[in-house]
Amino acid sequence: MSVSRPGISTDDHAAVSAAIQWAIERLREKYPESVKYDDLVSYCWSGHEDNSARITFWTFWTKNKHNKISYNPATNTYRFRPQYPIASGEDLVNYLRRQATANALQVKDLKEGWQDAENDIDRMEKEHKVLVERNKKDGKPRLVWADNPELYAPLDQEFRDMWLKIALPSPGDTIKELTRIGHRSAGQVKDAKKAVAATGIKKARKTRGFKQTNTHMAHLFKDFSGKRAQAGN
């Protein structure tokens, strides 16, 4: 994607900040390639390549480190850092195979560093390299999983015809056959009598009387309520 570069004055700090955003976009377009600092300055400041412009840009660039940018001090180059290190179909296949789980990746996240992701994913789906879930509205790929083309083998038409001729039993016949051999559904009660008993009202449980075991403490459990009433009279 081509972008137009803004005219920037070395005294306009707001414009310099805008140039930094253009530089980040430039790195995203060039991913997975790295770009030299001088090339970024030349791209963003076409016609403003004097020393003062470079110093101003460098001051803002170093103060506004972006989490989407990585720097290689050995080569003095910068590189875009997308959410996933994927820029091609081969990168996608290798990344999915290295995953510890079979989680899907969102295509919108892949497009951050892989601008032609949708077209490549369409092709890879036909080649059985990836499994794709698409948006119902526009049919564009939304989620992608790993697939294996080795799991797909051509099948002779003779076997296809044999498979299609196999008649499946109706739901009613299936239930009858399962009932005949003693199978029951998960919600079906095994014993009908127990089911009826379970719906009945349970009788109240009789409370057991207090069993006195320590006779020397018997006076603690005597009822003196009658004596209190007599004392009140």
Secondary structure as UniProt FT lines:
FT   TURN            10..11
FT   HELIX           13..30
FT   TURN            31..32
FT   STRAND          35..36
FT   HELIX           37..44
FT   TURN            45..47
FT   HELIX           51..63
FT   TURN            67..68
FT   STRAND          69..72
FT   TURN            73..76
FT   STRAND          77..80
FT   HELIX           89..98
FT   STRAND          105..106
FT   HELIX           107..110
FT   TURN            111..113
FT   TURN            115..116
FT   HELIX           117..126
FT   TURN            127..128
FT   STRAND          130..134
FT   TURN            136..138
FT   STRAND          141..146
FT   HELIX           149..151
FT   HELIX           157..165
FT   HELIX           171..180
FT   TURN            181..182
FT   TURN            186..187
FT   HELIX           192..199
FT   HELIX           215..221
FT   HELIX           225..232
//
